[in-house]
Amino acid sequence: MTETEPDQIKQEDLERYREMSLRSRELNWTVEKLRKSLLAKIASGVKVEPGPLDAEITETEQRRMTNDELVRILGLEVVENVRAAIEPSVSRSLKIVERPAKPAARSRRRKVA
């Protein structure tokens, strides 16, 4: 670390990241649910209310090299040999977790009756 960088990550930064990440996942889920609903309505012929916005579906075509497709075309043995020759890639994710609570310190006093 350079002299201008702090030597600790602040708890407020971890909390902020965790909260924003949770909100982002919730928002993504909500947007995806709405997107699927709108796609289904448009596909079934539901008209868009008159106004400044409209909706249209754009379709794109892609060729996806899935494991199942490769096995279907090349055979299992070839796919396994190719897979064994490919170096694994590394990905990193960040997860903010709660620290376990420290156990209470035990008293060193003797009990006197």
Phi, psi and omega in degrees: 000147178277170183296333182277345180272141177291156181269006177220149173273127184287143177302322181296327176291320178295316180296317179298316179299313182299314180296316180294323179296316178297316179297321180297315178298317180296317179295316179299319179296316180296316180296317181296320178297316179294318179302313180297321179296314180296317178302315181297318180295314180296316180298330181270004174094008178293132182278151177274135177304141177300142180159189186287344182252148176224171180224141175216152180257130174248126179257138174235154180243136180225152172257115181256127179271081178277160178301317180299318179293318179297318178296319180298320184275316188260337185098153185298316184298316180296315181297318179296321178294317179295315180301320180294333182276345182274129177289139179292148175261156182249133173236154182234139175231157181245127178231128179263124184236157177283137174285144176294144179293139178287138178294148180296142179293138180278140181288142179262003180286144175274144176278125180248129181273000000 
